[in-house]
């Protein structure tokens, strides 16, 4: 998991007696970037974490409730400090100085969150000190990076720009366009049902945290709302803004996982709008989207795999009852056979579907499958070539690629 660490610069401003907080952003040994935060505090308000083991190894007794210390206190007591700390406010009296440092601590927490969110919204970014400094610069001086335009583009136009500039795959682009249609219907529903918001626009500069929460709730209930307002939804499902690609006109009830995924896609769009300087608005701040719930995985045994592989589909079809045959056409048995063989082949090799579709006869050399795996998000590093000895049953499927019934 990516982490942000803070330390205090050794340089002290003569005029204020304050030092700048320095940022380190890292993910294990994958990367480590450093930058200036543009946030200053007095040294007496910044405490480092104490390395208890090393301190006690020196024979120094450390009270259990002492876990941090300023550099001055650590030098005085010979504490060994770790290279990261935080702003610590112990004063009870809310003086102007205390209030200032409380605000600086809050800014640091916001900056840390923005760094993590910016990275998580685009994990294939080349994380470097320059990248981290740019994130910090945009946070401290957003007006400097705000793109000035004669005519502000709409949410839908910017979403299409996101798809184009991020070079998103066709299938991934489809789900973002589904999201765009959902936003358009939400926009239309608000205008039609709330008299005081008849001019509501999902504007990236003005959409609020409450609007985002309302949209997420709308996704949960859109299907039932369409039943309550059938005439309205006949219009909403066909009359989209000009920049929105039309799609399926049929609504289905959404599960919570689908709602969460939609909200995460919308958040990634707003993070990109912010990063690119299209807006200073961050409506997702303070919103807990949640995590998709994964169902219980079920596995088949080797014997069950072999039964599936060896079943004669035509014979199995003839033995089915009329009830069991519903939705199954005998004319499609050859296609079912192909899909069955693909499934069985993947049981033997375990490759991704994307890699499977790229395999050719030349990928098999002396009974060994040789190919280079590719993830959805390659980071530019040279991938390791995979070499998989093929099971005799997998080789049989290769010799008969069209399936059998």
C-alpha positions as CSV (number, residue, x, y, z in Angstrom):
1,X,0.0,0.0,0.0
2,X,1.3,3.4,-0.9
3,X,2.3,5.6,2.0
4,X,3.1,9.3,2.8
5,X,5.8,10.2,5.3
6,X,6.5,13.7,6.7
7,X,9.7,15.2,8.0
8,X,10.8,18.7,8.9
9,X,13.3,20.6,6.8
10,X,16.5,21.6,8.7
11,X,16.2,25.1,7.2
12,X,14.5,27.7,9.4
13,X,13.0,30.9,8.1
14,X,14.6,33.8,9.8
15,X,11.5,36.0,9.7
16,X,9.1,33.4,11.2
17,X,11.2,30.8,12.9
18,X,9.3,28.1,10.9
19,X,10.5,25.2,8.8
20,X,8.9,23.5,5.8
21,X,7.3,20.1,5.9
22,X,9.0,17.7,3.4
23,X,7.0,14.9,1.8
24,X,8.1,11.4,1.0
25,X,5.7,9.2,-1.0
26,X,6.6,5.5,-1.5
27,X,5.3,2.0,-2.2
28,X,7.7,-0.6,-0.8
29,X,10.7,-0.7,-3.0
30,X,8.7,0.1,-6.2
31,X,9.2,3.8,-5.9
32,X,10.2,6.6,-3.5
33,X,9.6,10.2,-4.3
34,X,10.3,13.4,-2.4
35,X,8.9,16.9,-2.6
36,X,8.3,20.2,-0.7
37,X,4.9,20.7,0.7
38,X,4.8,24.5,0.9
39,X,3.4,24.1,4.4
40,X,5.4,25.6,7.3
41,X,5.3,24.9,11.0
42,X,7.3,25.8,14.1
43,X,9.8,23.0,15.1
44,X,8.2,22.7,18.6
45,X,5.0,21.6,16.9
46,X,6.5,18.8,14.8
47,X,7.3,15.5,16.5
48,X,9.1,12.5,15.1
49,X,8.2,8.9,15.9
50,X,10.6,7.4,18.4
51,X,12.4,4.1,17.5
52,X,11.8,2.4,20.8
53,X,13.9,-0.7,20.2
54,X,17.0,1.3,19.3
55,X,16.5,3.8,22.1
56,X,16.1,1.1,24.8
57,X,19.1,-0.7,23.3
58,X,21.2,2.3,24.3
59,X,20.0,1.7,27.9
60,X,17.5,4.6,27.9
61,X,14.3,3.9,29.8
62,X,11.3,5.2,27.7
63,X,7.9,5.7,29.4
64,X,5.2,3.6,27.7
65,X,3.1,6.7,26.9
66,X,6.0,8.5,25.1
67,X,5.9,7.6,21.4
68,X,6.9,10.9,19.7
69,X,9.3,13.7,20.4
70,X,10.6,17.0,18.9
71,X,14.2,16.9,17.6
72,X,15.2,19.2,20.5
73,X,13.7,16.8,23.1
74,X,15.2,13.8,21.4
75,X,18.7,15.3,21.5
76,X,18.3,16.2,25.1
77,X,17.1,12.7,26.1
78,X,19.2,10.7,23.6
79,X,16.1,9.2,21.9
80,X,16.6,7.6,18.5
81,X,14.1,9.0,16.1
82,X,12.5,7.4,13.0
83,X,12.7,9.6,9.8
84,X,9.0,10.5,9.9
85,X,6.6,12.4,12.1
86,X,3.6,14.7,12.3
87,X,2.3,17.9,13.6
88,X,1.4,17.4,17.3
89,X,-0.6,20.0,19.3
90,X,-0.6,19.5,23.0
91,X,-1.6,22.9,24.1
92,X,-5.2,23.2,25.5
93,X,-5.5,26.9,25.2
94,X,-6.6,27.9,21.7
95,X,-4.2,30.8,21.0
96,X,-3.7,32.2,17.5
97,X,-0.5,30.2,17.2
98,X,-2.3,26.9,18.2
99,X,-5.1,27.7,15.8
100,X,-2.6,28.3,13.0
101,X,-0.8,25.0,13.6
102,X,-4.1,23.1,13.8
103,X,-5.0,24.5,10.4
104,X,-1.6,23.5,9.0
105,X,-2.1,20.0,10.4
106,X,-5.5,19.9,8.6
107,X,-3.8,21.0,5.3
108,X,-1.2,18.3,5.6
109,X,-4.0,15.6,6.0
110,X,-5.7,17.0,3.0
111,X,-2.5,17.0,1.0
112,X,-1.7,13.4,2.0
113,X,-5.2,12.3,0.9
114,X,-4.8,14.1,-2.5
115,X,-1.5,12.4,-3.1
116,X,-2.9,9.0,-2.4
117,X,-6.1,9.7,-4.4
118,X,-4.2,11.0,-7.4
119,X,-2.0,7.9,-7.4
120,X,-4.9,5.5,-6.9
121,X,-6.9,7.1,-9.7
122,X,-4.0,6.4,-12.2
123,X,-1.7,3.7,-10.8
124,X,0.2,3.4,-14.1
125,X,1.6,7.0,-13.7
126,X,5.4,7.3,-13.6
127,X,5.8,8.2,-9.9
128,X,8.8,10.5,-9.6
129,X,9.9,13.5,-7.4
130,X,8.8,15.8,-10.3
131,X,5.3,14.1,-10.3
132,X,5.0,14.5,-6.5
133,X,6.2,18.1,-6.5
134,X,3.6,18.9,-9.2
135,X,0.8,17.4,-7.0
136,X,2.0,19.5,-4.0
137,X,2.3,22.6,-6.2
138,X,-1.3,22.2,-7.5
139,X,-2.5,21.8,-3.9
140,X,-0.8,24.9,-2.6
141,X,-1.4,27.1,-5.6
142,X,-4.4,25.7,-7.6
143,X,-5.1,29.0,-9.4
144,X,-1.7,28.8,-11.1
145,X,-2.7,25.6,-12.8
146,X,-6.3,26.3,-13.6
147,X,-6.9,26.2,-17.3
148,X,-8.6,29.4,-18.5
149,X,-11.1,28.9,-21.3
150,X,-13.5,31.1,-23.1
151,X,-16.2,28.4,-22.9
152,X,-16.1,25.8,-20.2
153,X,-16.6,22.3,-21.5
154,X,-19.5,20.2,-20.1
155,X,-19.0,17.2,-17.9
156,X,-19.8,15.0,-20.8
157,X,-17.3,16.6,-23.2
158,X,-14.5,16.4,-20.6
159,X,-15.4,12.7,-19.9
160,X,-14.9,12.0,-23.6
161,X,-11.6,13.9,-23.4
162,X,-10.6,11.7,-20.5
163,X,-11.4,8.5,-22.5
164,X,-9.3,9.8,-25.5
165,X,-6.3,11.2,-23.6
166,X,-6.0,8.2,-21.3
167,X,-6.2,5.8,-24.3
168,X,-8.8,3.7,-22.6
169,X,-9.7,0.4,-24.1
170,X,-13.0,0.0,-26.0
171,X,-14.6,-2.2,-23.3
172,X,-13.5,0.2,-20.6
173,X,-14.7,3.2,-22.6
174,X,-18.1,1.6,-22.8
175,X,-18.6,1.5,-19.1
176,X,-17.6,5.2,-18.8
177,X,-20.2,6.1,-21.4
178,X,-22.8,4.1,-19.4
179,X,-21.8,6.3,-16.5
180,X,-22.3,9.4,-18.6
181,X,-25.8,8.3,-19.5
182,X,-26.5,7.7,-15.9
183,X,-25.4,11.2,-15.0
184,X,-27.5,12.7,-17.8
185,X,-30.6,10.8,-16.6
186,X,-29.9,12.0,-13.0
187,X,-29.6,15.5,-14.2
188,X,-32.9,15.2,-16.1
189,X,-34.7,13.6,-13.2
190,X,-33.6,16.4,-10.8
191,X,-34.9,19.0,-13.2
192,X,-38.2,17.3,-13.7
193,X,-39.0,16.4,-10.1
194,X,-37.6,19.2,-8.0
195,X,-39.3,22.6,-8.7
196,X,-36.5,24.6,-7.1
197,X,-33.8,22.9,-9.3
198,X,-35.3,23.1,-12.8
199,X,-32.1,24.5,-14.1
200,X,-29.8,22.0,-12.4
201,X,-26.7,21.2,-14.4
202,X,-24.0,18.6,-13.5
203,X,-21.3,21.2,-13.7
204,X,-17.8,20.1,-12.6
205,X,-17.3,23.5,-10.9
206,X,-20.5,23.6,-8.9
207,X,-21.5,20.0,-8.3
208,X,-21.4,19.5,-4.5
209,X,-20.7,16.6,-2.1
210,X,-24.4,16.5,-1.5
211,X,-25.0,16.2,-5.3
212,X,-22.6,13.3,-5.5
213,X,-24.3,11.5,-2.5
214,X,-27.7,12.1,-4.2
215,X,-26.3,10.6,-7.4
216,X,-25.1,7.5,-5.7
217,X,-28.5,7.1,-4.0
218,X,-30.1,7.7,-7.4
219,X,-28.1,4.8,-8.9
220,X,-29.4,2.5,-6.1
221,X,-33.1,3.4,-6.9
222,X,-33.2,4.3,-10.6
223,X,-34.9,1.1,-11.6
224,X,-37.8,1.6,-9.1
225,X,-38.0,5.3,-10.0
226,X,-38.4,4.4,-13.7
227,X,-41.5,2.3,-12.7
228,X,-42.9,5.2,-10.7
229,X,-42.3,7.7,-13.5
230,X,-42.7,5.7,-16.8
231,X,-43.5,8.7,-19.0
232,X,-40.5,10.7,-17.7
233,X,-38.1,7.8,-18.3
234,X,-39.3,7.3,-21.8
235,X,-37.9,10.7,-22.4
236,X,-34.8,10.4,-20.2
237,X,-33.8,7.1,-22.0
238,X,-34.0,8.6,-25.4
239,X,-33.2,12.3,-25.2
240,X,-29.6,12.6,-24.1
241,X,-27.3,15.7,-24.4
242,X,-25.6,16.0,-27.8
243,X,-22.2,15.0,-26.5
244,X,-23.5,11.8,-24.8
245,X,-23.4,8.5,-26.8
246,X,-26.7,6.8,-26.8
247,X,-26.9,3.2,-25.7
248,X,-29.2,0.5,-24.3
249,X,-32.7,1.9,-23.5
250,X,-33.5,-0.8,-21.0
251,X,-32.9,-0.3,-17.3
252,X,-32.1,-3.1,-14.8
253,X,-32.0,-3.2,-11.0
254,X,-28.4,-2.6,-9.8
255,X,-26.7,-4.4,-7.1
256,X,-24.5,-2.6,-4.5
257,X,-21.3,-3.7,-6.2
258,X,-22.4,-2.0,-9.5
259,X,-23.3,1.2,-7.6
260,X,-19.9,1.3,-5.9
261,X,-18.1,0.7,-9.2
262,X,-20.0,3.5,-10.9
263,X,-19.2,5.9,-8.0
264,X,-15.5,5.0,-8.2
265,X,-15.5,5.7,-12.0
266,X,-17.1,9.1,-11.3
267,X,-14.5,9.8,-8.7
268,X,-11.6,8.9,-11.1
269,X,-13.1,11.4,-13.6
270,X,-13.2,14.2,-11.0
271,X,-9.7,13.4,-9.9
272,X,-8.5,13.8,-13.5
273,X,-10.5,17.1,-13.9
274,X,-8.7,18.4,-10.9
275,X,-5.2,17.1,-11.9
276,X,-5.6,18.6,-15.4
277,X,-6.6,22.0,-14.0
278,X,-10.2,22.0,-15.4
279,X,-11.6,22.7,-11.9
280,X,-10.6,23.3,-8.3
281,X,-13.8,21.5,-7.2
282,X,-13.3,18.2,-5.3
283,X,-16.8,17.0,-4.5
284,X,-15.8,13.5,-3.4
285,X,-13.8,14.8,-0.4
286,X,-15.4,13.3,2.7
287,X,-17.4,10.7,0.8
288,X,-16.9,7.0,1.8
289,X,-17.8,5.1,-1.4
290,X,-17.3,1.7,0.2
291,X,-15.8,-1.6,-1.2
292,X,-17.4,-4.2,-3.4
293,X,-18.3,-7.4,-1.6
294,X,-16.8,-10.5,-3.2
295,X,-19.0,-13.6,-3.1
296,X,-17.8,-17.0,-1.9
297,X,-15.5,-18.6,-4.6
298,X,-16.4,-22.1,-5.8
299,X,-13.9,-24.5,-7.3
300,X,-14.3,-27.6,-9.4
301,X,-12.1,-30.6,-8.8
302,X,-9.9,-32.3,-11.5
303,X,-12.5,-35.1,-11.8
304,X,-15.3,-32.5,-12.4
305,X,-13.1,-30.7,-15.0
306,X,-12.6,-34.0,-16.8
307,X,-16.3,-34.8,-16.7
308,X,-17.0,-31.4,-18.3
309,X,-14.3,-32.0,-20.9
310,X,-15.4,-35.5,-21.9
311,X,-19.2,-34.9,-21.9
312,X,-20.9,-35.5,-25.3
313,X,-23.1,-32.4,-25.5
314,X,-25.6,-33.9,-28.0
315,X,-26.2,-36.9,-25.9
316,X,-26.5,-34.8,-22.8
317,X,-29.0,-32.5,-24.6
318,X,-31.1,-35.5,-25.6
319,X,-31.3,-36.7,-22.0
320,X,-32.5,-33.3,-20.7
321,X,-36.1,-32.7,-19.7
322,X,-38.1,-30.0,-21.5
323,X,-37.7,-27.8,-18.5
324,X,-33.9,-28.2,-18.5
325,X,-33.8,-27.4,-22.3
326,X,-35.4,-24.0,-21.8
327,X,-33.1,-21.3,-23.2
328,X,-30.8,-23.9,-24.9
329,X,-31.0,-24.4,-28.6
330,X,-29.7,-27.7,-30.1
331,X,-28.5,-25.6,-33.1
332,X,-26.0,-23.8,-30.9
333,X,-24.4,-27.0,-29.5
334,X,-21.3,-26.5,-31.7
335,X,-20.8,-23.0,-30.2
336,X,-21.2,-24.4,-26.7
337,X,-18.6,-27.0,-27.5
338,X,-16.1,-24.2,-28.5
339,X,-16.7,-22.3,-25.3
340,X,-16.4,-25.5,-23.3
341,X,-13.0,-26.2,-24.9
342,X,-11.8,-22.7,-24.2
343,X,-12.8,-23.1,-20.6
344,X,-11.0,-26.4,-20.3
345,X,-7.9,-25.1,-22.0
346,X,-7.7,-22.2,-19.6
347,X,-8.0,-24.7,-16.7
348,X,-4.7,-26.1,-17.9
349,X,-2.8,-22.9,-18.6
350,X,-4.4,-20.2,-16.4
351,X,-3.7,-17.3,-18.8
352,X,-5.8,-14.1,-19.1
353,X,-8.6,-14.0,-21.7
354,X,-6.8,-11.1,-23.4
355,X,-3.6,-13.2,-23.7
356,X,-5.6,-16.3,-24.8
357,X,-7.1,-14.3,-27.7
358,X,-3.6,-13.4,-29.0
359,X,-2.3,-17.0,-29.0
360,X,-1.3,-18.5,-32.3
361,X,0.0,-22.0,-33.4
362,X,3.5,-20.5,-33.3
363,X,3.2,-20.0,-29.5
364,X,3.4,-23.8,-29.0
365,X,6.9,-25.1,-29.3
366,X,7.6,-28.8,-28.6
367,X,4.5,-29.1,-26.4
368,X,5.3,-25.9,-24.5
369,X,3.1,-22.8,-24.6
370,X,5.3,-19.7,-24.8
371,X,3.9,-16.2,-24.6
372,X,4.3,-12.9,-22.8
373,X,1.6,-12.1,-20.3
374,X,0.1,-8.6,-20.4
375,X,-1.8,-6.9,-17.6
376,X,-4.6,-4.4,-18.2
377,X,-2.2,-1.7,-16.9
378,X,1.3,-2.4,-18.1
379,X,3.8,0.1,-16.6
380,X,6.3,-0.1,-19.4
381,X,8.6,-2.6,-17.8
382,X,9.8,-5.6,-19.8
383,X,7.4,-8.5,-19.0
384,X,8.7,-12.0,-18.2
385,X,8.0,-14.6,-20.8
386,X,5.9,-17.5,-19.6
387,X,6.7,-21.1,-20.6
388,X,3.9,-23.6,-19.7
389,X,4.3,-27.4,-20.5
390,X,1.0,-28.4,-21.9
391,X,-1.0,-31.4,-20.5
392,X,-1.8,-34.1,-23.1
393,X,-5.5,-33.1,-22.9
394,X,-4.7,-29.5,-23.6
395,X,-2.7,-30.6,-26.6
396,X,-5.8,-32.6,-27.8
397,X,-7.8,-29.3,-27.7
398,X,-5.1,-27.5,-29.7
399,X,-5.3,-30.2,-32.4
400,X,-9.1,-29.8,-32.4
401,X,-9.7,-26.1,-31.9
402,X,-13.3,-25.9,-33.1
403,X,-14.7,-27.9,-30.3
404,X,-16.6,-31.2,-30.5
405,X,-20.1,-32.3,-29.6
